[in-house]
Amino acid sequence: MTTALSIDSPRVEDGAAIWRIARDSEVLDLNSSYSYLLWCRDFAATSVVARGTDGEPIAFVTGYIRPERPQTLVVWQVAVDAEHRGRGLAGALLDALTHRVGGARGIRSVETTVTPDNTASDRLFTAYAARHGAALEREVLFDGGLFPDGAHQPEVLYRIGPITH
């Protein structure tokens, strides 16, 4: 990872850039631009952005604490601008987020969902579990038939833990 980058919490002003990064990923389910503004406001404490030398976001991880499991961080989306991919930035952001949130909130596990065709995310979370010496369990959370558009792959739940900080 380049040393000129900084990692911090997103600000509302970052919502448009985060939406653009998600859109340009061509892999993520794109949410409304409004939802990215809300993520930057309401979930800034459980999300991170990487900023380039100009201070603009070049990558992000959004997440939230699962209400029924307050020691579980759910990672919602991870994306890196195309020109910054392949440098380990997504892994560094995920490590930074879980270290920060884990210590402050006692997080013991991480959950996310990955579609079967998303090999980059599979590699990211498998490597994360290995780096942290944590078990990784996979099971289908939402079958493709549950999605109203009928064109969605299953979402496989990745449960990683226990996490130590």
Buried (B, 14 or more C-beta within 10 A) or exposed (E): BEEEBEBBBBEBEBBBBBBBBBBEBEBBEBBEBEBBBEBBEEBBBBBBBBBBEEEEBBBBBBBBBBEEEEBBBBBBBBBBBEEBBEBEBBBBBBBBBBBBBBEEBEBBBBBBBBBEEBEBBBEBBBBBBEEBEBEBEBEEBBEBEEBEEEEBBBBBBBBBBEBEE
